[in-house]
Amino acid sequence: NNITHLLNNFLTSTAYQNVVFTWVMHEKSIIDDILSRLHLDDVRVFSFSLVSSEEALIKRLTSDIRSGIRSGDIIERSIQRIPLYENLPTIKIDTSEKTPDEAASEIIQRIES
């Protein structure tokens, strides 16, 4: 409820042309539930899944664990979720070899095309 309330405030504000919402959504039901609660009149919605190889994911999460950003149990849970993204009706962007800026540029390019 909090997320959709906040998003609806952004979507109905004339101060914003674009709203980028990032969250781990590994199940279609999560995406559908959030979208069903949003005021999407005159709004274009793009759903992207940022995916990576298992090796890249482990490397990134291990770095986060060492930095104290994440707890150790994140690796196993994240690896188990990798196959779930394959069946999502989203645009997949493989970030295994991409920097965050490169991934963002690809998202912008796909939205503009």
Secondary structure, DSSP 8 states (H G I E B T S, - for coil): -HHHHHHHHHHH-TT-S---------SHHHHHHHHHTS--TT-----EEEE--HHHHHHHHHHHHHTTSS-TTHHHHHHHHHHHHHTSSSEEEE-TT--HHHHHHHHHHHHH-
